[in-house]
């Protein structure tokens, strides 16, 4: 018998949608430039806080939000790719999807890190640019405005393609569960993610701490 079970806890869902909105706004403000760069810097610090939160939540969150539930070795990914479609009943991220999550978090982290030191040589500098050598600032700026941003946008395109693929061929798709938090699963098909008032309060405290750390970076300017 199939029942709806909690897979994505509320903090993970809010993180996902806040990150998506912030990254989209970062792309827009970065392309517009000018006065929009003030918001570009603020949004960059927000993304920094969200990434810090997600790293910690990868160890403290609900079962399917933890890195241990979806980070698998290359052999497991290869077996997943070779297996007949539908033979893997995974509540959370499948082995390939798990690595795509790490790739996205890594690319965004690199983009945020280099943005902290970037200098457009016009009117906008990252909050830590004055604390680095000119050579490092130049390298960070080149990455941040060059192939670093194209890497992020390429991963976003792949993510959207995966959503479309699963929406067309999957029983539920990816968007619905990330909105509701629940998936239709066999009653005995594995763990359920913890999503209690206490865990949500813990997530709120962790996010507040991450925001304070990001604000401390901004104060270094």
C-alpha positions as CSV (number, residue, x, y, z in Angstrom):
1,X,0.0,0.0,0.0
2,X,1.3,3.4,-0.9
3,X,1.1,6.4,1.4
4,X,2.3,9.9,1.4
5,X,5.4,10.3,3.6
6,X,7.5,13.3,4.5
7,X,10.7,13.4,2.4
8,X,11.8,17.0,2.3
9,X,11.6,18.9,5.6
10,X,10.4,22.5,5.7
11,X,13.8,24.1,6.2
12,X,15.2,22.2,3.1
13,X,12.2,23.3,1.0
14,X,12.6,26.9,2.1
15,X,16.3,26.8,1.4
16,X,15.7,25.5,-2.1
17,X,13.3,28.1,-3.1
18,X,15.1,31.0,-1.4
19,X,18.3,29.9,-3.1
20,X,16.6,29.7,-6.5
21,X,15.1,33.2,-6.2
22,X,18.4,34.7,-4.9
23,X,20.5,33.1,-7.6
24,X,18.1,34.3,-10.3
25,X,18.2,37.8,-8.8
26,X,22.0,37.7,-8.7
27,X,22.1,36.9,-12.4
28,X,19.7,39.7,-13.3
29,X,21.4,42.4,-11.1
30,X,24.9,41.3,-12.3
31,X,23.8,41.7,-15.9
32,X,22.0,45.0,-15.3
33,X,25.0,46.5,-13.4
34,X,25.0,50.1,-12.3
35,X,23.0,50.8,-9.2
36,X,21.7,47.2,-9.2
37,X,25.2,46.1,-8.1
38,X,24.3,47.2,-4.5
39,X,21.7,44.6,-4.5
40,X,24.0,42.1,-6.2
41,X,26.4,42.4,-3.3
42,X,23.6,42.0,-0.7
43,X,22.2,39.0,-2.5
44,X,25.6,37.5,-2.7
45,X,25.9,37.7,1.1
46,X,22.4,36.1,1.4
47,X,23.5,33.2,-0.8
48,X,26.6,32.9,1.3
49,X,24.4,32.5,4.4
50,X,22.2,30.0,2.7
51,X,25.1,27.9,1.6
52,X,26.6,27.9,5.1
53,X,23.2,26.8,6.5
54,X,22.9,24.0,3.9
55,X,26.3,22.6,4.8
56,X,25.3,22.3,8.4
57,X,21.8,21.1,7.6
58,X,23.5,18.4,5.5
59,X,24.5,16.8,8.8
60,X,21.7,18.0,11.1
61,X,18.6,18.0,8.9
62,X,15.9,15.4,8.0
63,X,17.1,12.0,6.8
64,X,16.8,12.7,3.1
65,X,18.4,16.2,3.4
66,X,21.6,14.7,4.9
67,X,24.6,14.2,2.7
68,X,24.9,10.7,3.9
69,X,21.6,9.8,2.3
70,X,22.5,10.9,-1.2
71,X,26.3,11.1,-1.7
72,X,27.3,7.9,-3.3
73,X,30.5,6.6,-4.9
74,X,31.2,6.5,-8.7
75,X,30.4,2.8,-8.9
76,X,26.9,3.3,-7.4
77,X,26.3,6.1,-9.9
78,X,27.4,3.9,-12.8
79,X,25.1,1.1,-11.6
80,X,22.2,3.5,-11.3
81,X,22.8,4.8,-14.9
82,X,22.9,1.2,-16.3
83,X,19.9,-0.1,-14.4
84,X,16.5,-0.2,-16.1
85,X,14.3,2.8,-15.5
86,X,12.1,2.5,-12.5
87,X,14.2,-0.2,-10.8
88,X,15.5,2.3,-8.3
89,X,12.9,3.5,-5.8
90,X,14.7,6.4,-4.1
91,X,12.8,8.8,-1.9
92,X,15.3,11.6,-1.9
93,X,18.0,12.4,-4.5
94,X,19.1,9.5,-6.6
95,X,22.9,8.8,-6.9
96,X,23.3,11.0,-10.0
97,X,21.1,13.7,-8.5
98,X,23.1,13.7,-5.3
99,X,26.3,14.6,-7.3
100,X,24.4,17.3,-9.1
101,X,23.5,18.8,-5.8
102,X,27.1,18.8,-4.7
103,X,28.1,20.3,-8.1
104,X,25.6,23.1,-7.7
105,X,26.6,23.9,-4.1
106,X,30.3,23.8,-5.1
107,X,29.9,26.1,-8.1
108,X,27.8,28.6,-6.1
109,X,30.3,28.5,-3.3
110,X,33.2,29.2,-5.7
111,X,31.2,32.1,-7.3
112,X,30.3,33.6,-3.9
113,X,33.9,33.2,-2.6
114,X,35.4,34.9,-5.7
115,X,32.7,37.6,-5.5
116,X,33.9,38.6,-2.0
117,X,37.3,39.6,-3.6
118,X,36.2,40.7,-7.0
119,X,36.7,44.2,-8.4
120,X,35.1,45.5,-11.5
121,X,37.5,48.4,-11.7
122,X,34.6,50.8,-12.0
123,X,32.6,51.3,-8.9
124,X,32.0,47.9,-7.2
125,X,34.4,45.9,-5.1
126,X,33.8,42.8,-3.0
127,X,33.9,43.3,0.8
128,X,37.2,41.4,1.1
129,X,39.0,42.8,-1.9
130,X,41.1,45.3,0.1
131,X,42.5,42.4,2.2
132,X,43.9,40.4,-0.8
133,X,46.8,41.0,-3.2
134,X,46.1,42.6,-6.5
135,X,47.0,39.3,-8.3
136,X,44.4,37.4,-6.3
137,X,41.8,40.0,-6.8
138,X,42.4,39.9,-10.5
139,X,42.2,36.1,-10.6
140,X,39.0,36.2,-8.5
141,X,37.4,38.8,-10.7
142,X,38.3,36.9,-13.9
143,X,36.7,33.8,-12.5
144,X,33.6,35.5,-11.1
145,X,32.8,37.4,-14.3
146,X,34.0,34.8,-16.7
147,X,33.6,31.0,-16.8
148,X,32.5,30.8,-13.1
149,X,29.1,32.4,-13.9
150,X,28.8,30.3,-17.0
151,X,29.4,27.2,-15.0
152,X,26.6,28.1,-12.6
153,X,24.2,28.9,-15.5
154,X,25.1,25.6,-17.2
155,X,24.3,23.7,-14.0
156,X,21.0,25.6,-13.7
157,X,20.1,24.6,-17.3
158,X,20.9,20.9,-16.5
159,X,18.8,21.2,-13.4
160,X,15.8,22.6,-15.3
161,X,16.3,19.8,-17.9
162,X,16.2,17.2,-15.2
163,X,13.0,18.7,-13.8
164,X,11.4,18.6,-17.2
165,X,12.5,15.0,-17.8
166,X,11.1,13.8,-14.4
167,X,7.9,15.8,-14.9
168,X,7.3,14.1,-18.3
169,X,8.3,10.6,-17.3
170,X,8.1,10.4,-13.5
171,X,5.0,9.6,-11.5
172,X,5.3,12.8,-9.4
173,X,8.0,14.9,-10.9
174,X,10.4,16.9,-8.7
175,X,8.6,20.2,-8.2
176,X,5.5,18.8,-6.3
177,X,7.4,17.1,-3.5
178,X,9.7,20.1,-3.1
179,X,6.6,22.2,-2.5
180,X,4.6,19.8,-0.3
181,X,7.5,17.9,1.2
182,X,5.7,14.6,0.7
183,X,6.1,11.7,-1.8
184,X,3.9,8.8,-2.5
185,X,5.8,5.8,-1.2
186,X,5.4,2.3,0.0
187,X,4.5,2.3,3.7
188,X,7.7,0.3,4.4
189,X,10.0,1.8,1.8
190,X,12.5,3.4,4.2
191,X,13.1,6.3,6.6
192,X,10.9,9.4,6.9
193,X,12.5,12.8,7.3
194,X,12.2,14.5,10.7
195,X,10.2,17.7,10.3
196,X,9.1,18.7,13.8
197,X,8.7,22.1,15.5
198,X,12.0,21.4,17.4
199,X,13.9,20.7,14.1
200,X,12.4,23.7,12.5
201,X,13.5,25.9,15.4
202,X,17.0,24.4,15.2
203,X,17.0,25.3,11.5
204,X,16.0,28.9,12.2
205,X,18.7,29.3,14.8
206,X,21.3,27.9,12.3
207,X,20.1,30.2,9.6
208,X,20.3,33.2,12.0
209,X,23.9,32.2,12.9
210,X,24.7,31.9,9.1
211,X,23.3,35.4,8.5
212,X,25.4,36.8,11.3
213,X,28.5,35.3,9.8
214,X,27.6,36.7,6.4
215,X,27.0,40.1,7.9
216,X,30.4,39.9,9.7
217,X,32.0,39.4,6.2
218,X,30.2,42.5,5.0
219,X,31.5,44.5,7.9
220,X,35.0,43.8,6.8
221,X,34.6,46.2,3.9
